[in-house]
């Protein structure tokens, strides 16, 4: 059957070309967005899909999020899929290819488009760990076959490693940038002695590292044993929060009492949470410790669940010591400045009282020459003098 053999040879050649192009793509860039777009284009040359998506695993939340997609509405990118749910969640949890000829018959199917009829999901596995899922969908029943599955599995095995490399590269680059920013912050904080300016600058500099939505620094009032909001931002706008928090309440109270960071992916599920911002979904609290003593708490909040991660916690933890030192220095400077102002007021008042007790000018006494000499005293004291003219009698 020469015709069949020729067709098989052409198909084999096409697959070989596809794999070479794929390898070339994966080896020439670490830009994850560009890479995934190119992979989608290459897959479309051998499989006529309706929808293409790559979802990655969030290990902390144990769910999948869309990293790249073609064919879905943009709103779908906000969807989080739990491991074990739907076709892609099942493929990730079971670590196997799932080919669904008729999605209407699939248990727990998650419908994103009404015209979808069949679906093929392949887990992305790197170093024996599922890092995501490649998912393609069709508007035809029973569209995907075993050959499609094998082909997508080849793609997945190569893409998974490249995704991990790209994520590692991004992480290392981010860490290098973080270290540079931390160094800049440490140097700058030591030069600011005004407490209000210092806290505002901490908020500004920290935004270069973490895109928070709410920021607060609370300082411990030892007399009331409460945390007092000293500086707060809400969506980059200054806010004045008068609600002081006892040490035995809230996430910030817990962080201060136990002297350790508190990372909460979903505040609605934590009974310690005190609602001050209705939009808050996740929160990170880090104690500020100076000489083994908690002086306050740095609190970050975000409107997205699971936004803060362990990298954020480590970054703030590294910076917290420098912030605590800078705050202590600024408060000490503030106290000294207040003492100097008080001393200046006291001396000014004493000077005015003393001057009022002295004669305003030297008297004109016949036959006498008068002069005044001032000499600095060794200690602060009061001078008293006057001129008394004796009677000629």
Order of alpha helices (4+ residues) and beta strands (2+ residues): alpha-alpha-beta-beta-beta-alpha-beta-beta-beta-alpha-alpha-beta-beta-beta-beta-alpha-beta-beta-beta-alpha
